[in-house]
Amino acid sequence: MKTPTLKDRAYEYIRHKLKMCEYMPGEAINEVKIMEETGIGRTPVREAVLSLKEEGLIEIRPRKGTFASPITEFQINESYQIRRLLEPAAAVKYKQRFDKGILLDYDALFEHLDTSDDEKYYDLDIRFHQSIINATGNPMLMDFYEKVMFTQYRIGIYNSVRGMARKENYYLEHHDIIRALLEEDDKGIEEACVRHISRSQIISLKALKYGN
């Protein structure tokens, strides 16, 4: 395994803070403070910031500074539209590829998860939904979806920070998807996926509206 460079370390450090909304959307990012916190020099930190800018996670505003990219209504609608188009289709088409034992393991994890732990909560959620796309076996699609789900993770954490994370039906909605996959029920798979994704979108839009 390749040893991480100083740029890699700075990149992962900043990216994690962006994902967990430790840098809230629109918040200024102090590169000097990052250098002090990580012990990494100016050049690797700056290179990491520029890489994250290329990914759309950071904005550099001339004469103003460096900022965490905002979460916008367009971004929310775009990412949930992608999910609504891809997840139900992939789950239906590749339903026979899902290992039933793994699906049951996911069901148990969802049922017993401590939903007060945001990181564990969203780690499991993202891992499950990514697994639906991974069932296609298409590396390009899988890589693309990882980027989509990073945005979804950040949106979810933002919802939680704003006190609007929708966790009360968390288990039941995932259970419905898993049950439909176990039964290889095309209509049930599509309806459960779309219902879950659409409800999450509504909450995300509300969190953005009341957070601004």
Long-range contacts (C-beta under 8 A, 24 or more apart in sequence): 5-44, 6-40, 6-41, 6-44, 7-44, 7-47, 7-48, 7-51, 8-48, 9-38, 9-40, 9-44, 10-34, 10-38, 10-40, 10-44, 10-45, 10-47, 10-48, 11-48, 11-51, 11-52, 13-37, 13-38, 13-40, 13-48, 14-45, 14-48, 14-49, 14-52, 14-58, 15-52, 15-57, 18-52, 18-57, 18-58, 18-68, 18-154, 19-150, 19-153, 19-154, 19-157, 20-118, 20-119, 20-157, 21-154, 21-157, 21-158, 21-161, 23-68, 24-68, 24-158, 24-161, 25-68, 25-69, 25-70, 25-71, 25-154, 25-158, 26-67, 26-68, 26-69, 26-70, 27-67, 27-68, 28-65, 28-66, 28-67, 29-58, 29-65, 29-66, 29-67, 29-68, 30-66, 31-66, 55-147, 71-154, 71-155, 71-158, 71-208, 72-208, 73-205, 73-208, 75-151, 75-155, 76-155, 76-201, 76-204, 76-205, 76-208, 77-201, 77-205, 79-148, 79-151, 79-152, 79-155, 80-197, 80-198, 80-200, 80-201, 80-204, 82-148, 83-129, 83-148, 83-152, 83-197, 84-193, 84-194, 84-197, 84-198, 86-133, 86-141, 86-145, 87-129, 87-132, 87-133, 87-193, 87-197, 88-189, 88-190, 88-193, 88-194, 90-132, 90-133, 90-135, 90-136, 91-132, 91-135, 91-177, 91-181, 91-189, 91-190, 91-193, 92-186, 92-189, 92-190, 93-136, 94-135, 94-136, 95-181, 95-184, 95-186, 95-189, 96-184, 97-135, 97-137, 98-135, 98-181, 100-182, 102-131, 103-178, 103-181, 103-182, 104-178, 104-182, 106-131, 106-174, 106-178, 107-174, 107-175, 107-178, 110-170, 110-171, 110-174, 110-175, 110-178, 111-171, 111-175, 113-170, 113-171, 115-167, 115-170, 118-156, 118-157, 118-160, 118-165, 121-156, 121-165, 121-167, 121-170, 122-153, 122-156, 122-157, 125-156, 125-170, 125-174, 126-152, 126-153, 128-174, 132-193, 155-204, 156-200, 156-204, 158-204, 158-207, 158-208, 158-211, 159-203, 159-204, 159-207, 162-207, 162-210, 162-211, 164-203, 164-206, 164-207, 164-210, 165-203, 166-199, 166-200, 166-203, 169-199, 173-199
